[in-house]
Amino acid sequence: MRKSRRKKAEDLGIRINNQIWADEVRVLTDDGENIGVMSAKDALKEAQSRGLDLVEISGKSRPVIVKITDYGKYKYELKRKTREAKQKQKTVETKTVQVKVGTGEGDLIVKAKNISKWLKEGHRIKLELFLRGRIKYAEKDFLQERMERVLHFVSEPYTIADGPKKSPKGLTAILEKASKKQIKKMQELEEQSEKVEKKDSSEKETN
């Protein structure tokens, strides 16, 4: 085996061929075949007879588990899976979106699109209703209604994790992307509400 190949195997923390020191190993193949338990020496001979490598899959198992495979392809697949796993580990950020009591509908729609996009990416949203002057002392219900104007245009299912509550800048709420379980519950509530409305409408028509 070439030195460069041995060095790369060691860099990845993988033992291959003569680097496997276990007395006995359980031998698998790429096809999923379980050849059985044998000495590491015999397993290496079997791998070499097939023109392949002997790669340690689980050094902590007893006996150690190895696979007869092409080490180059195995290394490529291992790196690909590691890369994909890292891509899935997205960093969750808290995005701040600020609206005012007098923010126009056009601007609200733009802000709602950003909120929807960030929620879909898994980020948290800190929604702030910025208040100045006497408006700070308005009734909370009125202020909450002004904040909900932007939420009306949010297309991504969400839950309010915290708030709305008073903050130094005005009124603040924390939004999070709704889980599948929460979305299902929302859908069930909507269906129940629709049934009640249809029933009420039917009773009015009968009367």
N, C-alpha and C positions, 0 to 999 in steps of 0.2 A: 504493500500500500504506500502511496506517495506521502511524503512528509506533510505537504500542504493539506492533504485530505485529512490526515490524522489531526493536525492542528485545528482545522475547522470543526471537526467533531468534538474536540476537547473544548473549544470556545463555546459551543452550544450546550455543553454539559451532557453530551450523549456518548456512551461507550459503544464502540463498534468493533467487530472482528476480534483481534487479539487483545483488545483492551477489556474484554469481558472476562473477569477472573472467577466467576461463580463456578462451583463444582458441578452443579446441575442446573439446567435451564428448561423451561417449558417453551417449546418452539411453535410459533404460528407462522402463517404465510399471508401474503397480500390477499389471497382468495378467502381468507377466514378459516383455512384448514388448521386444525390443531394436530400437529404431528406427534406431540407427546413430550415426555420428559426424557432428557438424555444429558450426557456430559457436554460442557461448553465446547470441548474439542471436537466431538462428533457433530455437534450442531454447526460448527464453523465449516467442517468438511462438507456437510450437506449443502450449506449456502454456496460454497465455492464450486461444488459440482453443478450447481444451477447458474453459475456465473453472476451470483448476487452477493450481497453483504449480510452479515449477521448484526442486527441492531438491537440494543437493549431498550425495551419499552418500559419496563417497570423493575427497577433495581431493588425495590423494597419488598416485592412479593417473594414468597417462598414456595416453590423455587422461583428464581428470577425469570421474568417473562421476556423473551426475545422474539424478533421477527426476521424472517428471511425476506429481504426486500432490496430494492435499489436505493442505496443511501442518498444519492443525489436527489431522486424524486421524493424520498421521505423528508429530506431536509427542506426542500422547496414547499411541500405541503405544510410542514410544521411552521415555517415562516409565514406562509399565507394565512393560516388560521390565527396566528399570533397578531398579525397585522389587522385582520378583520375584527378580532376581539377588541383591539385598541380603538378602532374606529367606532365601535358600538358604545364604548365608554365615554359618552359625551359629558363635558363639564357643564353642570347646571349653574346658570347665572341668574341674578335677580335684575331684571330689566325695569327701569323706571319710566312710566308714562304719566305725563302731567296734562291735566285739562283744567279749564277755567269755567266758571259759571256761564260765561257768555260765548264759549267756543262754538263756532258754527258747525252745522251738520256735515259739511264737506270735510272739514278738519277732523271731526269725530270719526268719520268713515276711514280716513287715512290712518288715524291712530289705532282704530279697531283692527285694521288689516295687519298692522305691525304686532299688535297683541296676539292675534290669531296665529301669525307666523311663529312668534316666539313660544307660544304655548305648545304648538305642534312639535317644536324642537325640544320640548321638555323643560324650558326655562320657567322660572317664577316671575310674576309681574307685580311690581309695586305701583299701584294706580293711585295717583294723587290728585285730589281736587284742590287746586290752588286758590286760596281765599285771601282777599285784602280788604282792609277797611271794615266798615260796618257789617258786611256780608258774613264775616267770621261769626257773628252772633245770631245768625239766622237759625231757624229750627233745624234740628238734625235730619228730620224726615225730608224737608225741602232740599237740603244739601245732598242727601243720599239719592234723591230723585234726579238731581242734576248730574251726579256721578254715573248713575245707571244709564244715562243717555248714550254714553259710549259703549257700555256693555251690551246694549241692544243690537249693536252692529257686529259683535264678536261672533265669528262663525265656528270657532273651535270649542268643543265642550270643556267647561271649566268648573272649578269649585272655588269658593271664597275661603281660603285657609285662615284668614285673620281679618277682622274688621267688618264693615267700615268703622273707623274710630277716629277721634280727633287727634291731630298731630300738629307740630309747630307750624307747618305750612297750610294746614286746613283739615282735610279729611283724607284718610288713607285706607286702602284695602289691599290685601295680598291675594293674588289669584294663582291657582295651580291647575295644570292640565288634569282633567277628570280621568280617573281610572276606568277600566272596562266595567268593573262592578258598579261604579257610580253612574256611568252612562246608562247601563241597563236599568238601574233604579229610576233614573230620570225618565227613561222611555216608558217605564211602567206607570209612573205618576201621570205622564202626559196622556197615556191611553185611558187611565181611570178618569182623568179630567174630561176627556172627550166623550166618554160614555155618559158621564153625569150631565154634560151639556146637551147631548142628544136626547137623553131621557127628559130633561127639563123642557126642551123644545117640543118634544112629542106630546108632553102633558099639556102644554100651553095650547097647542093646536087642537087637542081633544076637547079642552074646555071652551 
